[in-house]
Amino acid sequence: MMTHIQTRLQTHLQPNAALRNPWVLGWIGLIVVVLAVNLVMVYLAFATNPGLVNADYYERGRNYERTVLTRQARDPGWLIRADIPASLHAGQTESIRVFFVDKAGQPVDPEVVTFHAYRPSDAARDFTLSMNREDRGRYVVETAFPLIGVWDTLIVARLGEDEFSVGERLTVGTP
């Protein structure tokens, strides 16, 4: 007849005895859950990539100082002021204006003025619109932001090869 100690010894020597222990099962389950969550996060990182990284970021970084110095040398000294409504709502059309004046305070007419709206979290929602001349030195665009949240806007004026811009971060609310 087996003693109590021999019975416990045989139980611990069985190959599957550890897998029946709730603590061991809990730790194995925790590791499996962590690995599964990590795999899902890696998949989502690739599947929902907004594509906001420039392909030539290294070259652009190397040329940054030269670009800044060139822009400063060509700067005509314009004052560019954007008139964007303080309260924007998704799906509602709003007028966005921009004013250009030179150093003497006289209105200036660039060749082309463009409004860019960038969604930091989703490049697929970005859009670009041409601005229309309202008066000398004053341009307007009618636009509706499709989604609530944060938007980065950039109004770009081109005169020859030169480009001048003014940017602003907006928060679009619910209608």
Stockholm file with secondary structure:
# STOCKHOLM 1.0

chainA/1-175         MMTHIQTRLQTHLQPNAALRNPWVLGWIGLIVVVLAVNLVMVYLAFATNPGLVNADYYERGRNYERTVLTRQARDPGWLIRADIPASLHAGQTESIRVFFVDKAGQPVDPEVVTFHAYRPSDAARDFTLSMNREDRGRYVVETAFPLIGVWDTLIVARLGEDEFSVGERLTVGTP
#=GR chainA/1-175 SS CCCHHHHHHHHHHSTTTGGGCHHHHHHHHHHHHHHHHHHHHHHHHHHTCCCCSCTTHHHHHHTHHHHHHHHHHHCCCCEEEEECCSSEETTCCEEEEEEEECTTSCBCCCSEEEEEEECTTCGGGCEEEECEEEETTEEEEEECCSSSEEEEEEEEEEETTEEEEEEEEEEEECC
#=GC SS_cons         CCCHHHHHHHHHHSTTTGGGCHHHHHHHHHHHHHHHHHHHHHHHHHHTCCCCSCTTHHHHHHTHHHHHHHHHHHCCCCEEEEECCSSEETTCCEEEEEEEECTTSCBCCCSEEEEEEECTTCGGGCEEEECEEEETTEEEEEECCSSSEEEEEEEEEEETTEEEEEEEEEEEECC
//
